Amino acid sequence: MKKILYILYVLVLFTITGCKEDHRIDHIDDSVPPPTPVTIEDVTNKPGGAIIKYKIPNDDNLQSVKAVYIRNGEICESKASRYVDTLVVEGFGNTDPQEVKLYSVGVNEKLSEPVSTTIQPLLPPVQSVIFDIEAAFGGVMVSLEENHSNANLAIVLIADTLESLSGKEKWVDLQTFHTKSAAKKFARRGLDAKPVHFGVYLRDRWNNVSDTIFKTLTALEEIKIPTDKFRNAALPTDYYLPAEGNNAYRLENLWSGDGYDDQNYATSHSAPMPQWFTIELGRKVSISRIQKWPRGGYELYSSSGPRVFQVWGSDNPNPDGSWDDSWHLLAEFEQLKPSGYGEGITDEDKDYWYNKTEFELLPTEEISDPYRTVTHLRFKILSTFNTYGTEAEMGQLIIGELVFWGQLKD
């Protein structure tokens, strides 16, 4: 039996070693010549780079194609497999012409003769994106807009501490914000209400930077509005019936002080749309911003969370609950999704939804004074994520908590 098994083993081994593939190119065969060069067919310039299209040679020795170029004084490479006919080069911080050399790469890593082309990148995001810095309640507000390519950008906020003995400027990094959003505002809070020299600039992942905007700004005084006198105003026409008639979902949970936990405000599934509720603040205040927490671990840019809503204020609301001249529109908001709607959910989206959603009250052409003194706030929910873009007459609303910031006017 052992003899038979030995004979079978020898036969199998002979068969395997005898099945050598004809024309097989050995990866370590140094005698194989370099592959044929590619033929460049088109160059499409884009912000900070270009897309190079080429014709792939019919060469069994071709493994990949690479582009070699100089960026910020360093030699860089971009690579693509033999099955792709385009290469992207990016990360340039200006619009100067750039030489790019393309090489065919063999399976034995030998390179073809280079084929050169010249690209001329369009204005990179760090140069084209609009940004600014302004004083805000409790600190400063950095704004970014027109990031149409959704480029990964860092927004660097610096400040002059004037701590050196010589009295000369001493700039330090105060905070860096990261985003791919097309438009977004970033707040640095907790600053004293005194003049400070600030600077802000953009930086991309290749360390290209924009010019720096310098301003001397004074933060506006701001406090968290105390909730000890808050109550449900329960005006006629308000809707605040909790889901399933369960008081665990009552309106008062909006100021429980626990962020997003098991205590939420949730209305009935048969609640009318739009729907509104009124909070009596118990004191005279000016509102600067509103923080919102969702139901914990739930409704991520979906379902019963508010999508579009208005905030109205009054210092003497009509007790009949009507929308008369006693109410003044303070703001209208839509829930921001940093990566934009119609896209997937990014880590930045999740962080904003669960930790950083806030709504800044700002003067507009329609609302000249959003900071007027009020004693009552009325939230009018125009749509939830479920009802957005529909003509739904009913819909449930769920909010974890609301926190109000501003100034006491008593």
ChimeraX attribute file (.defattr): number of C-alpha atoms within 10 A of each C-alpha:
attribute: neighborCount
match mode: 1-to-1
recipient: residues
	/A:1	5
	/A:2	7
	/A:3	8
	/A:4	8
	/A:5	10
	/A:6	10
	/A:7	10
	/A:8	12
	/A:9	12
	/A:10	11
	/A:11	11
	/A:12	11
	/A:13	10
	/A:14	11
	/A:15	11
	/A:16	10
	/A:17	8
	/A:18	9
	/A:19	8
	/A:20	9
	/A:21	7
	/A:22	6
	/A:23	7
	/A:24	9
	/A:25	13
	/A:26	12
	/A:27	12
	/A:28	10
	/A:29	10
	/A:30	12
	/A:31	8
	/A:32	15
	/A:33	13
	/A:34	21
	/A:35	25
	/A:36	20
	/A:37	21
	/A:38	21
	/A:39	14
	/A:40	17
	/A:41	11
	/A:42	13
	/A:43	18
	/A:44	14
	/A:45	19
	/A:46	19
	/A:47	22
	/A:48	22
	/A:49	23
	/A:50	22
	/A:51	17
	/A:52	21
	/A:53	18
	/A:54	18
	/A:55	14
	/A:56	20
	/A:57	15
	/A:58	10
	/A:59	14
	/A:60	13
	/A:61	23
	/A:62	24
	/A:63	18
	/A:64	20
	/A:65	26
	/A:66	18
	/A:67	21
	/A:68	18
	/A:69	16
	/A:70	13
	/A:71	16
	/A:72	12
	/A:73	7
	/A:74	8
	/A:75	9
	/A:76	14
	/A:77	15
	/A:78	14
	/A:79	18
	/A:80	17
	/A:81	14
	/A:82	16
	/A:83	10
	/A:84	14
	/A:85	16
	/A:86	19
	/A:87	20
	/A:88	17
	/A:89	23
	/A:90	19
	/A:91	19
	/A:92	24
	/A:93	25
	/A:94	19
	/A:95	18
	/A:96	13
	/A:97	11
	/A:98	17
	/A:99	13
	/A:100	20
	/A:101	15
	/A:102	27
	/A:103	23
	/A:104	29
	/A:105	25
	/A:106	23
	/A:107	21
	/A:108	20
	/A:109	17
	/A:110	18
	/A:111	21
	/A:112	19
	/A:113	16
	/A:114	16
	/A:115	15
	/A:116	15
	/A:117	14
	/A:118	12
	/A:119	21
	/A:120	20
	/A:121	24
	/A:122	21
	/A:123	19
	/A:124	24
	/A:125	28
	/A:126	27
	/A:127	19
	/A:128	15
	/A:129	20
	/A:130	14
	/A:131	20
	/A:132	17
	/A:133	23
	/A:134	16
	/A:135	19
	/A:136	22
	/A:137	25
	/A:138	22
	/A:139	21
	/A:140	22
	/A:141	18
	/A:142	20
	/A:143	16
	/A:144	19
	/A:145	15
	/A:146	15
	/A:147	21
	/A:148	13
	/A:149	14
	/A:150	16
	/A:151	18
	/A:152	15
	/A:153	22
	/A:154	19
	/A:155	23
	/A:156	19
	/A:157	22
	/A:158	20
	/A:159	20
	/A:160	17
	/A:161	15
	/A:162	15
	/A:163	11
	/A:164	9
	/A:165	6
	/A:166	7
	/A:167	9
	/A:168	11
	/A:169	13
	/A:170	12
	/A:171	15
	/A:172	14
	/A:173	13
	/A:174	14
	/A:175	13
	/A:176	17
	/A:177	15
	/A:178	15
	/A:179	20
	/A:180	19
	/A:181	24
	/A:182	17
	/A:183	20
	/A:184	18
	/A:185	16
	/A:186	17
	/A:187	20
	/A:188	19
	/A:189	14
	/A:190	14
	/A:191	17
	/A:192	14
	/A:193	16
	/A:194	12
	/A:195	12
	/A:196	17
	/A:197	16
	/A:198	24
	/A:199	22
	/A:200	23
	/A:201	20
	/A:202	26
	/A:203	21
	/A:204	19
	/A:205	11
	/A:206	12
	/A:207	15
	/A:208	18
	/A:209	20
	/A:210	19
	/A:211	12
	/A:212	15
	/A:213	14
	/A:214	15
	/A:215	17
	/A:216	15
	/A:217	18
	/A:218	21
	/A:219	22
	/A:220	18
	/A:221	16
	/A:222	23
	/A:223	15
	/A:224	15
	/A:225	18
	/A:226	15
	/A:227	15
	/A:228	9
	/A:229	9
	/A:230	17
	/A:231	16
	/A:232	16
	/A:233	18
	/A:234	16
	/A:235	18
	/A:236	13
	/A:237	13
	/A:238	18
	/A:239	19
	/A:240	23
	/A:241	18
	/A:242	22
	/A:243	20
	/A:244	13
	/A:245	11
	/A:246	12
	/A:247	14
	/A:248	16
	/A:249	24
	/A:250	19
	/A:251	25
	/A:252	18
	/A:253	21
	/A:254	23
	/A:255	21
	/A:256	17
	/A:257	13
	/A:258	14
	/A:259	23
	/A:260	22
	/A:261	15
	/A:262	13
	/A:263	22
	/A:264	27
	/A:265	26
	/A:266	27
	/A:267	26
	/A:268	20
	/A:269	14
	/A:270	13
	/A:271	18
	/A:272	16
	/A:273	20
	/A:274	17
	/A:275	22
	/A:276	19
	/A:277	19
	/A:278	25
	/A:279	20
	/A:280	19
	/A:281	20
	/A:282	15
	/A:283	18
	/A:284	17
	/A:285	22
	/A:286	20
	/A:287	26
	/A:288	24
	/A:289	18
	/A:290	17
	/A:291	16
	/A:292	22
	/A:293	23
	/A:294	26
	/A:295	23
	/A:296	16
	/A:297	9
	/A:298	14
	/A:299	15
	/A:300	17
	/A:301	21
	/A:302	14
	/A:303	18
	/A:304	24
	/A:305	25
	/A:306	25
	/A:307	20
	/A:308	17
	/A:309	20
	/A:310	16
	/A:311	21
	/A:312	21
	/A:313	26
	/A:314	21
	/A:315	18
	/A:316	11
	/A:317	23
	/A:318	15
	/A:319	10
	/A:320	10
	/A:321	14
	/A:322	14
	/A:323	12
	/A:324	10
	/A:325	9
	/A:326	13
	/A:327	20
	/A:328	20
	/A:329	17
	/A:330	25
	/A:331	21
	/A:332	17
	/A:333	17
	/A:334	13
	/A:335	18
	/A:336	20
	/A:337	20
	/A:338	22
	/A:339	20
	/A:340	16
	/A:341	10
	/A:342	7
	/A:343	8
	/A:344	8
	/A:345	15
	/A:346	14
	/A:347	10
	/A:348	16
	/A:349	22
	/A:350	15
	/A:351	12
	/A:352	16
	/A:353	21
	/A:354	18
	/A:355	15
	/A:356	15
	/A:357	17
	/A:358	20
	/A:359	19
	/A:360	19
	/A:361	20
	/A:362	15
	/A:363	13
	/A:364	11
	/A:365	6
	/A:366	9
	/A:367	15
	/A:368	12
	/A:369	16
	/A:370	21
	/A:371	19
	/A:372	17
	/A:373	19
	/A:374	24
	/A:375	19
	/A:376	24
	/A:377	23
	/A:378	22
	/A:379	18
	/A:380	20
	/A:381	21
	/A:382	19
	/A:383	26
	/A:384	24
	/A:385	20
	/A:386	18
	/A:387	22
	/A:388	15
	/A:389	9
	/A:390	9
	/A:391	9
	/A:392	13
	/A:393	12
	/A:394	16
	/A:395	21
	/A:396	23
	/A:397	26
	/A:398	22
	/A:399	24
	/A:400	24
	/A:401	24
	/A:402	19
	/A:403	19
	/A:404	21
	/A:405	20
	/A:406	21
	/A:407	20
	/A:408	17
	/A:409	12
	/A:410	7
